[in-house]
Amino acid sequence: MNPVAVIGTGQTRHTRARDDASQADLVREAASAALTDAGLRPDDLDAVIISNMELFEGRLHPELWVGEAAYATGRPCLKVATGGTSGTSACIAGFHQAGSGAFDLVLVVGFEKHSEGHTQTGMALTDPFWDRAVASGAVGNFALSISQYMAARGVTERQAAQVAVKARHNAARNPHAHLQMPDLTVEQVLESRMLAHPLRMLDMCPQSDGAAAIVVASAGATRDMATPAAWVHAASTRHDQPYLGDLDRRMATMEALRSAAAEAYSKAAIGDPLSDIDVAEIYEPVTYAELAWYEALGFCPEGEAGRLIDEGITSMEGTLPVNPSGGVLSTNPVGASGVIRVAEAAAQLMGRAGEHQVPGAATALATGYGVYAWSDVIVMRSEEP
Amino acid sequence: MTGSVSAEMDLTWRYAASAPMRRFLEGVAEGRLEAGRCTGCGRRYLPPRPFCGRCRLAITEWVPVTDRGVLEAWTLVHLPIRDGRSGEMRPSPYGMGLIRLDGADTTLNHYLQLPDGVEPRIGDRVQAVWRPERRGAMDDILHFEVIR
């Protein structure tokens, strides 16, 4: 793949219910912001990619219905849907399109409007023969995995609560974030409503309405532009077996994420992730997942994730700030969430992250996660490869 | 609410079983459990899978599995959820477990009946409780009980 860069990002305001906007309005809001950020006009685009989990809104072919809002009329447009990784997978598809020489400027837009959907549609994510009779939803599934992860690694409910506090405090400095809780305490997390032992309400991500977009440019296209760029140094994606029972101790092992990270680090010449990466935007739908991903992403040896959060190593002031935006724990419009990770990582490298900027960030990590079976790992730098 | 519209869709689906799943469910109807065994790596899949993702092979061998096993993970779910089969709200709280049946290498996601006042432990032995009138479906096993 030839070198490609992210040269513009845009996001809507994310919240529980954007009753002021249709799905198309959200898409246009993010797409327009990304074009403005890149200093481009709609006619400059060569191709468009849409990311969305259409079943969540009960509206087939979102790329058909919101394509014109994403400036897709008269040009190539396709949709990517791979669960929680939809957004990162769509970005990687955009990297491949611009890196193949087929297109110079590709717009990637992810959106979800959970408030317009029905949670029962989540049941269609499960196998009709063995899962639906016993499905307990995302929360129940996470709780099962977490019981294994806690037993294997000895992390505590208090350490998970610290992840919740870090995320919501960071989000308070991000005007796009859904849950902004600058005064949240560990005690409040530990006292929040029990959803599925040991998972509490404030351990979980919200369901959000929102959209996010990036503009991907070929190296040739960036030559004519004065805008800063976040260069893609590695983008790896992995698929695993779909039935959760096939993935042994899935949160503790997380083989898909480990494998994708190993490949991406090798391509981007990252030897020690904790010191070589300046900022990370990782896909953590639940507090315990962030701790598990620290280990799978090589930020620490197995069993030391709790220490990382205890010592503030992943806080805004730490060695490796993780999710300055507030992460998925603060904002989760599923089809957009992966795009948000890439957009936030790119904005950090371009020095455009505002109040949650990590000073001087030169190497950034963005990841996607979907039902343990999909993982995406992206490394970007301010320097061209 | 002005400015929005509501719509209801009554969606009904019908799914065909793969040959391994058909054989497995025919066994369940007789109170018998079998795992599919990969001829490449030897991994015993329960529920059976049509293919071994690791070896990229179709699974053609069968091995018997008992209705007892080991609890590998557990939770007590408080969040009410609509049952995937009946569409009715499921009474909560209810226990869930990942169970590795004796003779299988993968784990089965199923309900866990918790003894009063007893917190389950990973590693507990569990036993399937069967529906008196079986119909060849995964919920012919009503739940698993901890044996202490």
Interface residues (C-beta under 8 A of the other chain):
Chain A: D19 G58 T119 Q120 M123 T126 P128 F129 W130 D131 R132 A133 V134 A135 S136 G137 V139 G140 N141 A143 L144 S145 I146 S147 Q148 A151 R193 M194 L195 A196 H197 P198 L199 D240 Q241 Y243 L244 G245 D246 D248 R249
Chain B: M1 G3 S4 A7 M9 W13 Y15 A17 M21 L25 Y45 L46 P47 R49 G53 R54 E72 A73 W74 T75 L76 V77 H78 L79 I81 R82 G84 R85 G87 Y94 M96 G97 L98 T106 T107 L108 N109 H110 Y111 I122 A137 M138 D139
